[in-house]
Amino acid sequence: MSSFRSELEQLLNGHAKEHESNTPDFVLAQFIERALDAFDVATRARDHWYGIHMEPGNTYVLEPRASKTLDPQWRTG
């Protein structure tokens, strides 16, 4: 198990965030971790759509967009 997930489980449990939904903290932690992964994929797709490329150091570089269709290339980051 990732250190992030185990720390997140402890955080959720410490704040009793699992009580409202009656969902175990490890299930909530896994959901949040996967939601963050999905968000990463979505932001890469968005950047590809707008022709933006993120450079190291958080510098955005505009790239010309060849077409309006998304291709599998954006998935690899």
PQR file with spaces between the fields and no chain letter, atoms N, CA, C, O and H, PARSE charges and radii, in Angstrom:
ATOM       1  N    MET     1       0.848   -1.180    0.000 -0.4000 1.5000
ATOM       2  CA   MET     1       0.000    0.000    0.000 -0.0000 2.0000
ATOM       3  C    MET     1       0.891    1.239    0.000  0.5500 1.7000
ATOM       4  O    MET     1       1.932    1.270    0.655 -0.5500 1.4000
ATOM       5  N    SER     2       0.471    2.243   -0.733 -0.4000 1.5000
ATOM       6  CA   SER     2       1.276    3.454   -0.814 -0.0000 2.0000
ATOM       7  C    SER     2       1.256    4.192    0.520  0.5500 1.7000
ATOM       8  O    SER     2       0.292    4.114    1.282 -0.5500 1.4000
ATOM       9  H    SER     2      -0.375    2.218   -1.266  0.4000 1.0000
ATOM      10  N    SER     3       2.317    4.890    0.773 -0.4000 1.5000
ATOM      11  CA   SER     3       2.400    5.689    1.987 -0.0000 2.0000
ATOM      12  C    SER     3       1.310    6.766    1.970  0.5500 1.7000
ATOM      13  O    SER     3       0.695    7.054    2.997 -0.5500 1.4000
ATOM      14  H    SER     3       3.100    4.953    0.154  0.4000 1.0000
ATOM      15  N    PHE     4       1.077    7.358    0.787 -0.4000 1.5000
ATOM      16  CA   PHE     4       0.043    8.378    0.663 -0.0000 2.0000
ATOM      17  C    PHE     4      -1.304    7.825    1.099  0.5500 1.7000
ATOM      18  O    PHE     4      -2.021    8.453    1.879 -0.5500 1.4000
ATOM      19  H    PHE     4       1.576    7.124   -0.047  0.4000 1.0000
ATOM      20  N    ARG     5      -1.641    6.650    0.593 -0.4000 1.5000
ATOM      21  CA   ARG     5      -2.951    6.083    0.910 -0.0000 2.0000
ATOM      22  C    ARG     5      -3.073    5.773    2.403  0.5500 1.7000
ATOM      23  O    ARG     5      -4.111    6.044    3.007 -0.5500 1.4000
ATOM      24  H    ARG     5      -1.059    6.140   -0.041  0.4000 1.0000
ATOM      25  N    SER     6      -2.042    5.216    2.991 -0.4000 1.5000
ATOM      26  CA   SER     6      -2.131    4.892    4.422 -0.0000 2.0000
ATOM      27  C    SER     6      -2.218    6.161    5.274  0.5500 1.7000
ATOM      28  O    SER     6      -2.938    6.190    6.272 -0.5500 1.4000
ATOM      29  H    SER     6      -1.199    4.995    2.501  0.4000 1.0000
ATOM      30  N    GLU     7      -1.497    7.194    4.888 -0.4000 1.5000
ATOM      31  CA   GLU     7      -1.600    8.466    5.608 -0.0000 2.0000
ATOM      32  C    GLU     7      -2.986    9.079    5.419  0.5500 1.7000
ATOM      33  O    GLU     7      -3.545    9.651    6.355 -0.5500 1.4000
ATOM      34  H    GLU     7      -0.912    7.170    4.078  0.4000 1.0000
ATOM      35  N    LEU     8      -3.541    8.961    4.213 -0.4000 1.5000
ATOM      36  CA   LEU     8      -4.872    9.469    3.945 -0.0000 2.0000
ATOM      37  C    LEU     8      -5.912    8.712    4.769  0.5500 1.7000
ATOM      38  O    LEU     8      -6.838    9.317    5.308 -0.5500 1.4000
ATOM      39  H    LEU     8      -3.087    8.496    3.453  0.4000 1.0000
ATOM      40  N    GLU     9      -5.762    7.407    4.866 -0.4000 1.5000
ATOM      41  CA   GLU     9      -6.665    6.608    5.699 -0.0000 2.0000
ATOM      42  C    GLU     9      -6.648    7.107    7.132  0.5500 1.7000
ATOM      43  O    GLU     9      -7.699    7.277    7.749 -0.5500 1.4000
ATOM      44  H    GLU     9      -5.009    6.916    4.428  0.4000 1.0000
ATOM      45  N    GLN    10      -5.458    7.341    7.659 -0.4000 1.5000
ATOM      46  CA   GLN    10      -5.327    7.821    9.036 -0.0000 2.0000
ATOM      47  C    GLN    10      -5.960    9.207    9.198  0.5500 1.7000
ATOM      48  O    GLN    10      -6.614    9.484   10.203 -0.5500 1.4000
ATOM      49  H    GLN    10      -4.603    7.203    7.157  0.4000 1.0000
ATOM      50  N    LEU    11      -5.762   10.062    8.214 -0.4000 1.5000
ATOM      51  CA   LEU    11      -6.337   11.401    8.254 -0.0000 2.0000
ATOM      52  C    LEU    11      -7.867   11.333    8.245  0.5500 1.7000
ATOM      53  O    LEU    11      -8.532   11.997    9.040 -0.5500 1.4000
ATOM      54  H    LEU    11      -5.230    9.837    7.397  0.4000 1.0000
ATOM      55  N    LEU    12      -8.410   10.526    7.341 -0.4000 1.5000
ATOM      56  CA   LEU    12      -9.866   10.377    7.267 -0.0000 2.0000
ATOM      57  C    LEU    12     -10.420    9.816    8.574  0.5500 1.7000
ATOM      58  O    LEU    12     -11.435   10.294    9.082 -0.5500 1.4000
ATOM      59  H    LEU    12      -7.870    9.986    6.695  0.4000 1.0000
ATOM      60  N    ASN    13      -9.756    8.811    9.107 -0.4000 1.5000
ATOM      61  CA   ASN    13     -10.197    8.195   10.346 -0.0000 2.0000
ATOM      62  C    ASN    13     -10.096    9.177   11.511  0.5500 1.7000
ATOM      63  O    ASN    13     -10.994    9.243   12.350 -0.5500 1.4000
ATOM      64  H    ASN    13      -8.932    8.422    8.695  0.4000 1.0000
ATOM      65  N    GLY    14      -9.002    9.940   11.562 -0.4000 1.5000
ATOM      66  CA   GLY    14      -8.790   10.897   12.646 -0.0000 2.0000
ATOM      67  C    GLY    14      -9.829   12.006   12.670  0.5500 1.7000
ATOM      68  O    GLY    14     -10.118   12.568   13.727 -0.5500 1.4000
ATOM      69  H    GLY    14      -8.273    9.886   10.881  0.4000 1.0000
ATOM      70  N    HIS    15     -10.388   12.320   11.518 -0.4000 1.5000
ATOM      71  CA   HIS    15     -11.422   13.356   11.429 -0.0000 2.0000
ATOM      72  C    HIS    15     -12.818   12.748   11.304  0.5500 1.7000
ATOM      73  O    HIS    15     -13.795   13.462   11.076 -0.5500 1.4000
ATOM      74  H    HIS    15     -10.154   11.864   10.660  0.4000 1.0000
ATOM      75  N    ALA    16     -12.905   11.429   11.455 -0.4000 1.5000
ATOM      76  CA   ALA    16     -14.178   10.693   11.417 -0.0000 2.0000
ATOM      77  C    ALA    16     -14.970   10.976   10.138  0.5500 1.7000
ATOM      78  O    ALA    16     -16.197   11.059   10.169 -0.5500 1.4000
ATOM      79  H    ALA    16     -12.111   10.850   11.641  0.4000 1.0000
ATOM      80  N    LYS    17     -14.261   11.125    9.015 -0.4000 1.5000
ATOM      81  CA   LYS    17     -14.923   11.422    7.749 -0.0000 2.0000
ATOM      82  C    LYS    17     -15.650   10.211    7.167  0.5500 1.7000
ATOM      83  O    LYS    17     -16.451   10.353    6.244 -0.5500 1.4000
ATOM      84  H    LYS    17     -13.263   11.057    8.990  0.4000 1.0000
ATOM      85  N    GLU    18     -15.379    9.040    7.695 -0.4000 1.5000
ATOM      86  CA   GLU    18     -16.055    7.844    7.199 -0.0000 2.0000
ATOM      87  C    GLU    18     -17.426    7.666    7.847  0.5500 1.7000
ATOM      88  O    GLU    18     -18.227    6.862    7.372 -0.5500 1.4000
ATOM      89  H    GLU    18     -14.728    8.925    8.445  0.4000 1.0000
ATOM      90  N    HIS    19     -17.703    8.387    8.900 -0.4000 1.5000
ATOM      91  CA   HIS    19     -18.961    8.192    9.643 -0.0000 2.0000
ATOM      92  C    HIS    19     -20.186    8.630    8.850  0.5500 1.7000
ATOM      93  O    HIS    19     -21.212    7.950    8.872 -0.5500 1.4000
ATOM      94  H    HIS    19     -17.051    9.040    9.285  0.4000 1.0000
ATOM      95  N    GLU    20     -20.092    9.755    8.151 -0.4000 1.5000
ATOM      96  CA   GLU    20     -21.253   10.291    7.428 -0.0000 2.0000
ATOM      97  C    GLU    20     -21.799    9.281    6.410  0.5500 1.7000
ATOM      98  O    GLU    20     -23.011    9.093    6.301 -0.5500 1.4000
ATOM      99  H    GLU    20     -19.259   10.307    8.133  0.4000 1.0000
ATOM     100  N    SER    21     -20.904    8.643    5.678 -0.4000 1.5000
ATOM     101  CA   SER    21     -21.342    7.709    4.633 -0.0000 2.0000
ATOM     102  C    SER    21     -21.301    6.254    5.092  0.5500 1.7000
ATOM     103  O    SER    21     -21.719    5.353    4.365 -0.5500 1.4000
ATOM     104  H    SER    21     -19.920    8.795    5.766  0.4000 1.0000
ATOM     105  N    ASN    22     -20.796    6.035    6.301 -0.4000 1.5000
ATOM     106  CA   ASN    22     -20.641    4.675    6.827 -0.0000 2.0000
ATOM     107  C    ASN    22     -19.804    3.819    5.874  0.5500 1.7000
ATOM     108  O    ASN    22     -20.115    2.657    5.612 -0.5500 1.4000
ATOM     109  H    ASN    22     -20.456    6.767    6.892  0.4000 1.0000
ATOM     110  N    THR    23     -18.740    4.428    5.367 -0.4000 1.5000
ATOM     111  CA   THR    23     -17.826    3.771    4.442 -0.0000 2.0000
ATOM     112  C    THR    23     -16.463    3.649    5.113  0.5500 1.7000
ATOM     113  O    THR    23     -15.970    4.633    5.664 -0.5500 1.4000
ATOM     114  H    THR    23     -18.488    5.372    5.580  0.4000 1.0000
ATOM     115  N    PRO    24     -15.849    2.488    5.082 -0.5600 1.5000
ATOM     116  CA   PRO    24     -14.536    2.335    5.724  0.2800 2.0000
ATOM     117  C    PRO    24     -13.518    3.333    5.179  0.5500 1.7000
ATOM     118  O    PRO    24     -13.529    3.671    3.995 -0.5500 1.4000
ATOM     119  N    ASP    25     -12.647    3.793    6.061 -0.4000 1.5000
ATOM     120  CA   ASP    25     -11.667    4.805    5.670 -0.0000 2.0000
ATOM     121  C    ASP    25     -10.763    4.333    4.539  0.5500 1.7000
ATOM     122  O    ASP    25     -10.348    5.146    3.713 -0.5500 1.4000
ATOM     123  H    ASP    25     -12.639    3.518    7.022  0.4000 1.0000
ATOM     124  N    PHE    26     -10.443    3.029    4.478 -0.4000 1.5000
ATOM     125  CA   PHE    26      -9.572    2.548    3.405 -0.0000 2.0000
ATOM     126  C    PHE    26     -10.271    2.619    2.047  0.5500 1.7000
ATOM     127  O    PHE    26      -9.614    2.812    1.023 -0.5500 1.4000
ATOM     128  H    PHE    26     -10.780    2.369    5.149  0.4000 1.0000
ATOM     129  N    VAL    27     -11.601    2.463    2.029 -0.4000 1.5000
ATOM     130  CA   VAL    27     -12.360    2.582    0.783 -0.0000 2.0000
ATOM     131  C    VAL    27     -12.379    4.043    0.338  0.5500 1.7000
ATOM     132  O    VAL    27     -12.178    4.332   -0.842 -0.5500 1.4000
ATOM     133  H    VAL    27     -12.135    2.306    2.861  0.4000 1.0000
ATOM     134  N    LEU    28     -12.616    4.958    1.263 -0.4000 1.5000
ATOM     135  CA   LEU    28     -12.595    6.383    0.934 -0.0000 2.0000
ATOM     136  C    LEU    28     -11.215    6.824    0.452  0.5500 1.7000
ATOM     137  O    LEU    28     -11.103    7.592   -0.503 -0.5500 1.4000
ATOM     138  H    LEU    28     -12.780    4.723    2.222  0.4000 1.0000
ATOM     139  N    ALA    29     -10.175    6.340    1.109 -0.4000 1.5000
ATOM     140  CA   ALA    29      -8.809    6.704    0.710 -0.0000 2.0000
ATOM     141  C    ALA    29      -8.508    6.211   -0.695  0.5500 1.7000
ATOM     142  O    ALA    29      -7.901    6.931   -1.487 -0.5500 1.4000
ATOM     143  H    ALA    29     -10.266    5.716    1.884  0.4000 1.0000
ATOM     144  N    GLN    30      -8.924    4.994   -1.013 -0.4000 1.5000
ATOM     145  CA   GLN    30      -8.716    4.463   -2.362 -0.0000 2.0000
ATOM     146  C    GLN    30      -9.494    5.283   -3.385  0.5500 1.7000
ATOM     147  O    GLN    30      -8.982    5.565   -4.468 -0.5500 1.4000
ATOM     148  H    GLN    30      -9.417    4.409   -0.370  0.4000 1.0000
ATOM     149  N    PHE    31     -10.715    5.665   -3.054 -0.4000 1.5000
ATOM     150  CA   PHE    31     -11.527    6.489   -3.947 -0.0000 2.0000
ATOM     151  C    PHE    31     -10.846    7.831   -4.217  0.5500 1.7000
ATOM     152  O    PHE    31     -10.756    8.260   -5.367 -0.5500 1.4000
ATOM     153  H    PHE    31     -11.131    5.435   -2.174  0.4000 1.0000
ATOM     154  N    ILE    32     -10.374    8.483   -3.179 -0.4000 1.5000
ATOM     155  CA   ILE    32      -9.725    9.789   -3.334 -0.0000 2.0000
ATOM     156  C    ILE    32      -8.455    9.657   -4.163  0.5500 1.7000
ATOM     157  O    ILE    32      -8.195   10.483   -5.038 -0.5500 1.4000
ATOM     158  H    ILE    32     -10.447    8.134   -2.244  0.4000 1.0000
ATOM     159  N    GLU    33      -7.663    8.625   -3.896 -0.4000 1.5000
ATOM     160  CA   GLU    33      -6.433    8.419   -4.662 -0.0000 2.0000
ATOM     161  C    GLU    33      -6.741    8.203   -6.142  0.5500 1.7000
ATOM     162  O    GLU    33      -6.063    8.758   -7.006 -0.5500 1.4000
ATOM     163  H    GLU    33      -7.874    7.954   -3.185  0.4000 1.0000
ATOM     164  N    ARG    34      -7.756    7.401   -6.432 -0.4000 1.5000
ATOM     165  CA   ARG    34      -8.137    7.159   -7.831 -0.0000 2.0000
ATOM     166  C    ARG    34      -8.750    8.397   -8.470  0.5500 1.7000
ATOM     167  O    ARG    34      -8.570    8.627   -9.666 -0.5500 1.4000
ATOM     168  H    ARG    34      -8.307    6.950   -5.730  0.4000 1.0000
ATOM     169  N    ALA    35      -9.474    9.200   -7.690 -0.4000 1.5000
ATOM     170  CA   ALA    35     -10.031   10.450   -8.215 -0.0000 2.0000
ATOM     171  C    ALA    35      -8.904   11.404   -8.610  0.5500 1.7000
ATOM     172  O    ALA    35      -8.997   12.081   -9.635 -0.5500 1.4000
ATOM     173  H    ALA    35      -9.621    9.013   -6.718  0.4000 1.0000
ATOM     174  N    LEU    36      -7.847   11.461   -7.808 -0.4000 1.5000
ATOM     175  CA   LEU    36      -6.697   12.297   -8.155 -0.0000 2.0000
ATOM     176  C    LEU    36      -6.027   11.799   -9.432  0.5500 1.7000
ATOM     177  O    LEU    36      -5.610   12.599  -10.269 -0.5500 1.4000
ATOM     178  H    LEU    36      -7.772   10.912   -6.976  0.4000 1.0000
ATOM     179  N    ASP    37      -5.924   10.481   -9.581 -0.4000 1.5000
ATOM     180  CA   ASP    37      -5.356    9.915  -10.812 -0.0000 2.0000
ATOM     181  C    ASP    37      -6.217   10.296  -12.020  0.5500 1.7000
ATOM     182  O    ASP    37      -5.692   10.669  -13.069 -0.5500 1.4000
ATOM     183  H    ASP    37      -6.264    9.831   -8.901  0.4000 1.0000
ATOM     184  N    ALA    38      -7.535   10.202  -11.868 -0.4000 1.5000
ATOM     185  CA   ALA    38      -8.448   10.562  -12.964 -0.0000 2.0000
ATOM     186  C    ALA    38      -8.332   12.046  -13.288  0.5500 1.7000
ATOM     187  O    ALA    38      -8.406   12.433  -14.454 -0.5500 1.4000
ATOM     188  H    ALA    38      -7.962    9.899  -11.016  0.4000 1.0000
ATOM     189  N    PHE    39      -8.154   12.873  -12.276 -0.4000 1.5000
ATOM     190  CA   PHE    39      -7.988   14.309  -12.495 -0.0000 2.0000
ATOM     191  C    PHE    39      -6.717   14.582  -13.293  0.5500 1.7000
ATOM     192  O    PHE    39      -6.711   15.446  -14.169 -0.5500 1.4000
ATOM     193  H    PHE    39      -8.094   12.558  -11.329  0.4000 1.0000
ATOM     194  N    ASP    40      -5.640   13.852  -12.999 -0.4000 1.5000
ATOM     195  CA   ASP    40      -4.401   14.005  -13.761 -0.0000 2.0000
ATOM     196  C    ASP    40      -4.625   13.691  -15.239  0.5500 1.7000
ATOM     197  O    ASP    40      -4.147   14.413  -16.115 -0.5500 1.4000
ATOM     198  H    ASP    40      -5.645   13.149  -12.287  0.4000 1.0000
ATOM     199  N    VAL    41      -5.348   12.616  -15.506 -0.4000 1.5000
ATOM     200  CA   VAL    41      -5.646   12.242  -16.892 -0.0000 2.0000
ATOM     201  C    VAL    41      -6.484   13.333  -17.553  0.5500 1.7000
ATOM     202  O    VAL    41      -6.233   13.701  -18.701 -0.5500 1.4000
ATOM     203  H    VAL    41      -5.736   12.030  -14.794  0.4000 1.0000
ATOM     204  N    ALA    42      -7.479   13.850  -16.833 -0.4000 1.5000
ATOM     205  CA   ALA    42      -8.348   14.887  -17.393 -0.0000 2.0000
ATOM     206  C    ALA    42      -7.579   16.169  -17.684  0.5500 1.7000
ATOM     207  O    ALA    42      -7.813   16.803  -18.713 -0.5500 1.4000
ATOM     208  H    ALA    42      -7.683   13.551  -15.900  0.4000 1.0000
ATOM     209  N    THR    43      -6.674   16.561  -16.809 -0.4000 1.5000
ATOM     210  CA   THR    43      -5.924   17.799  -17.054 -0.0000 2.0000
ATOM     211  C    THR    43      -4.958   17.636  -18.220  0.5500 1.7000
ATOM     212  O    THR    43      -4.720   18.591  -18.959 -0.5500 1.4000
ATOM     213  H    THR    43      -6.483   16.046  -15.973  0.4000 1.0000
ATOM     214  N    ARG    44      -4.398   16.442  -18.396 -0.4000 1.5000
ATOM     215  CA   ARG    44      -3.544   16.214  -19.568 -0.0000 2.0000
ATOM     216  C    ARG    44      -4.363   16.288  -20.852  0.5500 1.7000
ATOM     217  O    ARG    44      -3.901   16.828  -21.857 -0.5500 1.4000
ATOM     218  H    ARG    44      -4.592   15.666  -17.795  0.4000 1.0000
ATOM     219  N    ALA    45      -5.591   15.739  -20.818 -0.4000 1.5000
ATOM     220  CA   ALA    45      -6.465   15.814  -21.986 -0.0000 2.0000
ATOM     221  C    ALA    45      -6.845   17.257  -22.274  0.5500 1.7000
ATOM     222  O    ALA    45      -6.858   17.675  -23.432 -0.5500 1.4000
ATOM     223  H    ALA    45      -5.966   15.300  -20.002  0.4000 1.0000
ATOM     224  N    ARG    46      -7.151   18.018  -21.239 -0.4000 1.5000
ATOM     225  CA   ARG    46      -7.483   19.433  -21.412 -0.0000 2.0000
ATOM     226  C    ARG    46      -6.315   20.197  -22.019  0.5500 1.7000
ATOM     227  O    ARG    46      -6.487   20.963  -22.967 -0.5500 1.4000
ATOM     228  H    ARG    46      -7.140   17.678  -20.299  0.4000 1.0000
ATOM     229  N    ASP    47      -5.129   19.982  -21.466 -0.4000 1.5000
ATOM     230  CA   ASP    47      -3.948   20.674  -21.980 -0.0000 2.0000
ATOM     231  C    ASP    47      -3.681   20.310  -23.437  0.5500 1.7000
ATOM     232  O    ASP    47      -3.310   21.164  -24.242 -0.5500 1.4000
ATOM     233  H    ASP    47      -4.989   19.360  -20.696  0.4000 1.0000
ATOM     234  N    HIS    48      -3.872   19.035  -23.769 -0.4000 1.5000
ATOM     235  CA   HIS    48      -3.693   18.597  -25.148 -0.0000 2.0000
ATOM     236  C    HIS    48      -4.707   19.295  -26.049  0.5500 1.7000
ATOM     237  O    HIS    48      -4.365   19.752  -27.140 -0.5500 1.4000
ATOM     238  H    HIS    48      -4.173   18.340  -23.115  0.4000 1.0000
ATOM     239  N    TRP    49      -5.938   19.375  -25.596 -0.4000 1.5000
ATOM     240  CA   TRP    49      -7.001   20.009  -26.367 -0.0000 2.0000
ATOM     241  C    TRP    49      -6.666   21.466  -26.666  0.5500 1.7000
ATOM     242  O    TRP    49      -6.872   21.940  -27.783 -0.5500 1.4000
ATOM     243  H    TRP    49      -6.216   19.004  -24.710  0.4000 1.0000
ATOM     244  N    TYR    50      -6.152   22.168  -25.672 -0.4000 1.5000
ATOM     245  CA   TYR    50      -5.837   23.585  -25.839 -0.0000 2.0000
ATOM     246  C    TYR    50      -4.431   23.830  -26.375  0.5500 1.7000
ATOM     247  O    TYR    50      -4.031   24.978  -26.569 -0.5500 1.4000
ATOM     248  H    TYR    50      -5.984   21.783  -24.764  0.4000 1.0000
ATOM     249  N    GLY    51      -3.680   22.757  -26.616 -0.4000 1.5000
ATOM     250  CA   GLY    51      -2.333   22.910  -27.151 -0.0000 2.0000
ATOM     251  C    GLY    51      -1.351   23.471  -26.133  0.5500 1.7000
ATOM     252  O    GLY    51      -0.446   24.229  -26.481 -0.5500 1.4000
ATOM     253  H    GLY    51      -4.005   21.825  -26.458  0.4000 1.0000
ATOM     254  N    ILE    52      -1.537   23.096  -24.884 -0.4000 1.5000
ATOM     255  CA   ILE    52      -0.657   23.570  -23.817 -0.0000 2.0000
ATOM     256  C    ILE    52       0.231   22.415  -23.383  0.5500 1.7000
ATOM     257  O    ILE    52      -0.235   21.291  -23.200 -0.5500 1.4000
ATOM     258  H    ILE    52      -2.272   22.481  -24.601  0.4000 1.0000
ATOM     259  N    HIS    53       1.500   22.702  -23.224 -0.4000 1.5000
ATOM     260  CA   HIS    53       2.447   21.697  -22.755 -0.0000 2.0000
ATOM     261  C    HIS    53       3.107   22.231  -21.495  0.5500 1.7000
ATOM     262  O    HIS    53       3.645   23.339  -21.494 -0.5500 1.4000
ATOM     263  H    HIS    53       1.879   23.616  -23.373  0.4000 1.0000
ATOM     264  N    MET    54       3.068   21.447  -20.418 -0.4000 1.5000
ATOM     265  CA   MET    54       3.653   21.866  -19.148 -0.0000 2.0000
ATOM     266  C    MET    54       5.126   21.494  -19.120  0.5500 1.7000
ATOM     267  O    MET    54       5.484   20.324  -19.248 -0.5500 1.4000
ATOM     268  H    MET    54       2.631   20.547  -20.418  0.4000 1.0000
ATOM     269  N    GLU    55       5.962   22.485  -18.956 -0.4000 1.5000
ATOM     270  CA   GLU    55       7.412   22.276  -18.849 -0.0000 2.0000
ATOM     271  C    GLU    55       7.795   22.158  -17.380  0.5500 1.7000
ATOM     272  O    GLU    55       7.077   22.652  -16.511 -0.5500 1.4000
ATOM     273  H    GLU    55       5.671   23.436  -18.853  0.4000 1.0000
ATOM     274  N    PRO    56       8.928   21.504  -17.094 -0.5600 1.5000
ATOM     275  CA   PRO    56       9.407   21.470  -15.710  0.2800 2.0000
ATOM     276  C    PRO    56       9.524   22.892  -15.166  0.5500 1.7000
ATOM     277  O    PRO    56       9.916   23.813  -15.883 -0.5500 1.4000
ATOM     278  N    GLY    57       9.182   23.055  -13.902 -0.4000 1.5000
ATOM     279  CA   GLY    57       9.210   24.378  -13.307 -0.0000 2.0000
ATOM     280  C    GLY    57       7.885   25.107  -13.461  0.5500 1.7000
ATOM     281  O    GLY    57       7.810   26.313  -13.225 -0.5500 1.4000
ATOM     282  H    GLY    57       8.864   22.307  -13.320  0.4000 1.0000
ATOM     283  N    ASN    58       6.816   24.370  -13.863 -0.4000 1.5000
ATOM     284  CA   ASN    58       5.464   24.922  -13.986 -0.0000 2.0000
ATOM     285  C    ASN    58       5.352   26.022  -15.024  0.5500 1.7000
ATOM     286  O    ASN    58       4.609   26.983  -14.825 -0.5500 1.4000
ATOM     287  H    ASN    58       6.877   23.390  -14.054  0.4000 1.0000
ATOM     288  N    THR    59       6.068   25.902  -16.115 -0.4000 1.5000
ATOM     289  CA   THR    59       5.982   26.867  -17.205 -0.0000 2.0000
ATOM     290  C    THR    59       5.127   26.283  -18.315  0.5500 1.7000
ATOM     291  O    THR    59       5.420   25.205  -18.831 -0.5500 1.4000
ATOM     292  H    THR    59       6.672   25.121  -16.276  0.4000 1.0000
ATOM     293  N    TYR    60       4.072   26.992  -18.680 -0.4000 1.5000
ATOM     294  CA   TYR    60       3.220   26.547  -19.775 -0.0000 2.0000
ATOM     295  C    TYR    60       3.772   27.039  -21.103  0.5500 1.7000
ATOM     296  O    TYR    60       4.202   28.186  -21.225 -0.5500 1.4000
ATOM     297  H    TYR    60       3.833   27.868  -18.261  0.4000 1.0000
ATOM     298  N    VAL    61       3.756   26.159  -22.092 -0.4000 1.5000
ATOM     299  CA   VAL    61       4.186   26.497  -23.442 -0.0000 2.0000
ATOM     300  C    VAL    61       3.027   26.193  -24.368  0.5500 1.7000
ATOM     301  O    VAL    61       2.541   25.062  -24.404 -0.5500 1.4000
ATOM     302  H    VAL    61       3.407   25.227  -21.992  0.4000 1.0000
ATOM     303  N    LEU    62       2.574   27.198  -25.126 -0.4000 1.5000
ATOM     304  CA   LEU    62       1.487   26.975  -26.081 -0.0000 2.0000
ATOM     305  C    LEU    62       2.017   26.263  -27.305  0.5500 1.7000
ATOM     306  O    LEU    62       3.055   26.632  -27.855 -0.5500 1.4000
ATOM     307  H    LEU    62       2.968   28.117  -25.097  0.4000 1.0000
ATOM     308  N    GLU    63       1.295   25.237  -27.728 -0.4000 1.5000
ATOM     309  CA   GLU    63       1.659   24.479  -28.916 -0.0000 2.0000
ATOM     310  C    GLU    63       0.508   24.571  -29.905  0.5500 1.7000
ATOM     311  O    GLU    63      -0.652   24.571  -29.493 -0.5500 1.4000
ATOM     312  H    GLU    63       0.452   24.937  -27.282  0.4000 1.0000
ATOM     313  N    PRO    64       0.798   24.648  -31.192 -0.5600 1.5000
ATOM     314  CA   PRO    64      -0.294   24.690  -32.170  0.2800 2.0000
ATOM     315  C    PRO    64      -1.082   23.395  -32.133  0.5500 1.7000
ATOM     316  O    PRO    64      -0.506   22.311  -32.038 -0.5500 1.4000
ATOM     317  N    ARG    65      -2.394   23.509  -32.207 -0.4000 1.5000
ATOM     318  CA   ARG    65      -3.257   22.334  -32.176 -0.0000 2.0000
ATOM     319  C    ARG    65      -3.562   21.926  -33.603  0.5500 1.7000
ATOM     320  O    ARG    65      -4.125   22.708  -34.370 -0.5500 1.4000
ATOM     321  H    ARG    65      -2.861   24.390  -32.284  0.4000 1.0000
ATOM     322  N    ALA    66      -3.198   20.718  -33.960 -0.4000 1.5000
ATOM     323  CA   ALA    66      -3.373   20.242  -35.332 -0.0000 2.0000
ATOM     324  C    ALA    66      -4.837   19.925  -35.625  0.5500 1.7000
ATOM     325  O    ALA    66      -5.328   20.195  -36.721 -0.5500 1.4000
ATOM     326  H    ALA    66      -2.741   20.083  -33.337  0.4000 1.0000
ATOM     327  N    SER    67      -5.527   19.355  -34.650 -0.4000 1.5000
ATOM     328  CA   SER    67      -6.925   19.002  -34.879 -0.0000 2.0000
ATOM     329  C    SER    67      -7.674   19.091  -33.562  0.5500 1.7000
ATOM     330  O    SER    67      -7.079   19.260  -32.498 -0.5500 1.4000
ATOM     331  H    SER    67      -5.128   19.135  -33.759  0.4000 1.0000
ATOM     332  N    LYS    68      -8.987   18.976  -33.657 -0.4000 1.5000
ATOM     333  CA   LYS    68      -9.803   19.053  -32.456 -0.0000 2.0000
ATOM     334  C    LYS    68     -10.116   17.680  -31.872  0.5500 1.7000
ATOM     335  O    LYS    68     -10.898   17.578  -30.927 -0.5500 1.4000
ATOM     336  H    LYS    68      -9.470   18.839  -34.522  0.4000 1.0000
ATOM     337  N    THR    69      -9.526   16.633  -32.412 -0.4000 1.5000
ATOM     338  CA   THR    69      -9.787   15.302  -31.886 -0.0000 2.0000
ATOM     339  C    THR    69      -8.683   14.919  -30.922  0.5500 1.7000
ATOM     340  O    THR    69      -7.517   15.259  -31.125 -0.5500 1.4000
ATOM     341  H    THR    69      -8.891   16.716  -33.180  0.4000 1.0000
ATOM     342  N    LEU    70      -9.058   14.216  -29.879 -0.4000 1.5000
ATOM     343  CA   LEU    70      -8.079   13.735  -28.914 -0.0000 2.0000
ATOM     344  C    LEU    70      -7.546   12.393  -29.394  0.5500 1.7000
ATOM     345  O    LEU    70      -8.305   11.514  -29.801 -0.5500 1.4000
ATOM     346  H    LEU    70     -10.005   13.940  -29.714  0.4000 1.0000
ATOM     347  N    ASP    71      -6.248   12.255  -29.340 -0.4000 1.5000
ATOM     348  CA   ASP    71      -5.659   10.983  -29.712 -0.0000 2.0000
ATOM     349  C    ASP    71      -5.059   10.358  -28.456  0.5500 1.7000
ATOM     350  O    ASP    71      -4.900   11.046  -27.448 -0.5500 1.4000
ATOM     351  H    ASP    71      -5.631   12.969  -29.010  0.4000 1.0000
ATOM     352  N    PRO    72      -4.726    9.080  -28.495 -0.5600 1.5000
ATOM     353  CA   PRO    72      -4.209    8.405  -27.311  0.2800 2.0000
ATOM     354  C    PRO    72      -2.879    8.967  -26.792  0.5500 1.7000
ATOM     355  O    PRO    72      -2.468    8.631  -25.681 -0.5500 1.4000
ATOM     356  N    GLN    73      -2.216    9.794  -27.555 -0.4000 1.5000
ATOM     357  CA   GLN    73      -0.916   10.310  -27.152 -0.0000 2.0000
ATOM     358  C    GLN    73      -0.977   11.093  -25.855  0.5500 1.7000
ATOM     359  O    GLN    73      -0.041   11.012  -25.060 -0.5500 1.4000
ATOM     360  H    GLN    73      -2.550   10.067  -28.457  0.4000 1.0000
ATOM     361  N    TRP    74      -2.044   11.853  -25.606 -0.4000 1.5000
ATOM     362  CA   TRP    74      -2.123   12.673  -24.414 -0.0000 2.0000
ATOM     363  C    TRP    74      -2.141   11.826  -23.141  0.5500 1.7000
ATOM     364  O    TRP    74      -1.788   12.315  -22.068 -0.5500 1.4000
ATOM     365  H    TRP    74      -2.804   11.918  -26.252  0.4000 1.0000
ATOM     366  N    ARG    75      -2.546   10.571  -23.253 -0.4000 1.5000
ATOM     367  CA   ARG    75      -2.628    9.715  -22.073 -0.0000 2.0000
ATOM     368  C    ARG    75      -1.262    9.417  -21.458  0.5500 1.7000
ATOM     369  O    ARG    75      -1.170    9.161  -20.258 -0.5500 1.4000
ATOM     370  H    ARG    75      -2.833   10.174  -24.125  0.4000 1.0000
ATOM     371  N    THR    76      -0.219    9.446  -22.253 -0.4000 1.5000
ATOM     372  CA   THR    76       1.100    9.083  -21.735 -0.0000 2.0000
ATOM     373  C    THR    76       1.789   10.255  -21.071  0.5500 1.7000
ATOM     374  O    THR    76       2.861   10.087  -20.489 -0.5500 1.4000
ATOM     375  H    THR    76      -0.294    9.653  -23.228  0.4000 1.0000
ATOM     376  N    GLY    77       1.210   11.423  -21.142 -0.4000 1.5000
ATOM     377  CA   GLY    77       1.735   12.596  -20.466 -0.0000 2.0000
ATOM     378  C    GLY    77       2.930   13.117  -21.138  0.5500 1.7000
ATOM     379  O    GLY    77       3.503   14.112  -20.694 -0.5500 1.4000
ATOM     380  H    GLY    77       0.339   11.560  -21.615  0.4000 1.0000
